[in-house]
């Protein structure tokens, strides 16, 4: 990539810290400043996303508007600036046969399981493959959630996980979120009509801190989110755009 010379005026103490860090990494001052700036901007956006597409029904490969639902999901991730996607495909090897090693300019990695045990169990397998905050999406749900805006809320709330929430007319067949401000307090499963705590349900998109891997004790992400909600460590990002679950 072409480079351009720039001049910076920094406090002497800050320059000393940069030089000390550069020495430890075997870099010169300019390389260290470039590394710091690059890290700052990478931290402002979602670089890596994980897609849950390992269900036995292989719902993510069902067609919607002439192509698999998962293709819609990947196109959205590309539009959001994601560079790499890890597909937790369970036993669905046909997904790799269809998409190959890249899609819309993004690198695709696959994790297969001979004996899938659940969404959280699948997520545990990618601990060494992600750095920093990352996004997780359900592969059978189409939406256009603004991941960078969602990440900003995640930082502001200083939580382990942030869940996108969408509004539905009839929440009685879903788990409905109870909120206080931007914090999710818990979920009420399939409430009776008229007794819903809200009309907000899980939209199938999440931003997670890497520390989440220390909390994946259950095989189900739903159980993990319930626990985080009880600890006030789960935020809700209310999303008002288009949303479609292939199950509906």
matplotlib code that plots the C-alpha trace (Angstrom):
import matplotlib.pyplot as plt

x = [0.0, 1.4, 2.6, 2.7, 5.1, 3.4, 4.8, 3.6, 4.1, 3.7, 4.4, 7.9, 6.6, 4.3, 7.2, 9.3, 6.4, 6.2, 9.9, 9.9, 7.0, 8.7, 11.9, 10.1, 8.5, 11.6, 10.1, 11.3, 9.3, 7.4, 6.5, 5.2, 3.1, 1.6, 0.9, -0.9, -3.0, -3.9, -4.9, -7.1, -9.0, -9.3, -10.8, -13.5, -14.9, -15.7, -12.9, -14.1, -17.5, -18.7, -21.8, -23.8, -24.9, -24.4, -28.1, -29.2, -31.9, -29.3, -31.7, -29.0, -28.9, -32.6, -33.3, -34.7, -35.1, -33.1, -30.1, -29.3, -30.1, -26.4, -25.4, -27.6, -25.9, -22.4, -23.2, -24.4, -21.2, -19.1, -21.1, -20.3, -16.5, -15.9, -12.7, -13.0, -15.8, -15.7, -18.6, -19.5, -21.1, -21.6, -21.9, -23.1, -20.1, -22.2, -21.7, -18.0, -18.7, -21.0, -19.0, -15.4, -12.7, -14.0, -17.2, -17.6, -13.9, -14.0, -11.9, -14.0, -12.9, -14.9, -15.3, -17.1, -18.2, -18.9, -21.2, -22.6, -23.7, -25.1, -24.3, -22.1, -20.2, -19.6, -18.4, -15.8, -14.0, -13.0, -11.4, -7.9, -9.2, -10.5, -8.8, -10.6, -14.3, -16.1, -19.6, -21.7, -24.7, -27.4, -27.0, -30.7, -31.6, -31.5, -31.0, -28.9, -27.9, -25.3, -22.4, -20.2, -23.0, -23.8, -20.1, -20.1, -23.0, -21.2, -18.2, -20.3, -22.1, -18.9, -20.5, -19.4, -22.1, -24.5, -27.6, -29.5, -33.2, -36.0, -39.7, -42.4, -46.2, -46.8, -44.0, -46.0, -44.0, -40.6, -38.4, -39.2, -36.5, -37.0, -34.8, -33.8, -32.1, -29.8, -29.3, -31.2, -32.5, -33.8, -36.2, -39.8, -40.4, -43.6, -45.6, -49.3, -50.7, -51.1, -48.7, -45.5, -42.8, -42.0, -42.2, -38.4, -36.9, -33.5, -32.6, -29.8, -26.8, -24.3, -21.2, -19.0, -15.8, -13.1, -13.7, -16.9, -14.9, -14.4, -18.2, -19.3, -20.0, -23.2, -23.6, -26.4, -25.8, -29.3, -28.3, -25.1, -27.1, -29.6, -26.7, -25.1, -28.5, -28.8, -25.4, -26.3, -23.6, -25.8, -26.7, -29.6, -29.2, -32.6, -32.7, -35.4, -34.5, -35.6, -35.5, -36.5, -36.1, -36.3, -38.3, -41.2]
y = [0.0, 3.5, 5.5, 9.2, 11.1, 13.1, 15.2, 14.7, 16.8, 14.8, 15.2, 14.1, 11.5, 10.0, 9.7, 7.9, 5.4, 4.8, 4.3, 1.9, -0.1, -0.1, -1.4, -4.3, -5.2, -4.7, -1.8, 1.8, 4.8, 5.2, 1.6, 1.7, 4.7, 3.1, -0.1, 1.9, 3.8, 0.7, -1.1, 1.9, 1.8, -1.9, -1.7, 0.7, -1.9, -5.6, -7.5, -11.0, -12.5, -16.0, -17.5, -20.3, -22.5, -26.0, -27.0, -30.4, -28.8, -26.8, -23.8, -21.4, -23.0, -22.7, -20.4, -16.9, -14.6, -17.0, -17.7, -19.3, -17.3, -17.7, -15.9, -12.9, -13.0, -13.0, -10.1, -8.1, -8.8, -7.7, -4.5, -3.9, -4.1, -7.6, -9.2, -12.7, -15.1, -18.3, -20.6, -23.0, -25.5, -28.7, -31.6, -29.4, -29.9, -28.8, -25.2, -25.3, -26.9, -24.0, -21.0, -22.2, -20.2, -16.6, -14.7, -11.0, -10.3, -11.9, -14.9, -17.9, -20.5, -23.5, -25.5, -28.9, -31.1, -34.8, -34.6, -31.0, -30.3, -26.8, -23.2, -22.4, -25.6, -24.8, -21.3, -22.7, -24.1, -20.7, -19.3, -19.3, -18.0, -14.6, -11.5, -8.7, -8.0, -10.0, -10.5, -13.7, -14.1, -16.8, -18.2, -18.6, -15.0, -12.1, -8.5, -5.4, -4.6, -1.9, -3.8, -0.8, 1.1, -2.0, -2.2, 1.4, 0.6, -2.5, -0.4, 2.3, -0.3, -2.2, -5.6, -9.1, -9.4, -7.2, -8.7, -7.1, -6.9, -6.5, -5.7, -8.2, -7.8, -11.1, -11.9, -14.8, -17.4, -16.0, -15.3, -11.7, -9.4, -7.4, -4.3, -1.5, 1.2, -0.7, -3.6, -6.9, -8.1, -11.5, -13.2, -14.4, -17.4, -17.3, -14.9, -14.9, -12.3, -9.0, -10.0, -9.4, -7.4, -5.9, -6.7, -7.1, -10.4, -11.8, -10.7, -13.2, -10.8, -10.4, -8.5, -10.4, -9.7, -12.4, -12.9, -14.6, -17.8, -18.1, -18.1, -20.8, -23.4, -24.5, -26.0, -23.5, -19.7, -19.1, -20.4, -18.3, -15.1, -15.9, -16.0, -12.8, -11.1, -12.1, -10.5, -7.3, -8.1, -8.3, -5.2, -4.9, -3.0, -2.1, -2.6, -1.2, -2.4, -5.3, -8.8, -12.2, -15.6, -18.4, -20.4, -17.9]
z = [0.0, -0.9, 2.1, 2.8, 5.0, 7.8, 10.7, 14.2, 17.3, 20.5, 24.2, 25.1, 27.6, 25.0, 22.5, 25.2, 25.7, 21.9, 21.7, 24.6, 23.0, 19.7, 21.2, 22.7, 19.4, 17.3, 15.4, 14.7, 15.8, 12.6, 12.4, 16.0, 15.4, 12.3, 14.2, 17.0, 14.5, 12.5, 15.7, 16.7, 13.5, 13.4, 16.9, 15.6, 13.3, 13.2, 11.5, 12.2, 12.3, 13.3, 11.7, 13.3, 10.5, 11.9, 12.6, 11.4, 9.2, 7.4, 7.4, 6.3, 2.8, 2.2, -0.7, -0.3, -3.3, -5.5, -3.3, 0.1, 3.2, 4.2, 1.0, 2.1, 5.5, 4.0, 1.6, 4.6, 6.5, 3.5, 3.3, 7.0, 6.3, 7.8, 6.5, 7.7, 8.5, 10.5, 9.6, 12.3, 10.0, 12.1, 9.7, 6.8, 4.5, 1.5, 2.7, 2.0, -1.4, -2.3, -1.0, -1.1, 0.6, 0.0, -0.5, -1.4, -0.8, 2.7, 3.7, 4.8, 7.4, 8.3, 11.5, 11.2, 14.1, 13.9, 17.0, 17.2, 20.8, 20.6, 19.7, 22.7, 22.3, 18.7, 19.6, 22.0, 19.1, 17.7, 20.8, 19.2, 15.8, 17.0, 18.5, 20.2, 19.9, 17.3, 15.9, 15.9, 13.6, 13.2, 9.7, 9.1, 9.9, 7.4, 8.7, 8.0, 11.6, 11.8, 13.4, 14.0, 15.7, 17.7, 18.7, 19.9, 22.3, 23.4, 24.4, 26.1, 28.2, 29.1, 29.0, 27.9, 25.2, 23.3, 21.6, 18.7, 19.5, 17.0, 17.5, 16.4, 16.3, 18.1, 20.5, 22.1, 20.2, 21.1, 24.1, 25.0, 26.5, 29.7, 29.7, 31.9, 29.8, 27.5, 29.9, 29.3, 32.7, 31.4, 29.0, 29.3, 27.0, 24.9, 27.2, 27.0, 24.6, 26.5, 29.3, 27.3, 29.1, 25.7, 22.0, 21.7, 20.7, 19.9, 16.4, 16.0, 15.9, 18.8, 19.6, 22.1, 24.1, 23.9, 27.6, 26.7, 26.1, 29.9, 30.3, 27.8, 30.4, 28.8, 25.4, 24.6, 23.9, 25.2, 28.6, 28.5, 27.7, 30.5, 33.0, 31.7, 31.9, 35.5, 36.1, 34.2, 31.7, 28.6, 26.6, 24.1, 20.8, 19.6, 15.8, 13.7, 10.2, 8.1, 9.7, 8.6, 10.3, 7.7, 10.3, 10.2]

ax = plt.figure().add_subplot(projection="3d")
ax.plot(x, y, z, "-o")
ax.set_aspect("equal")
plt.show()
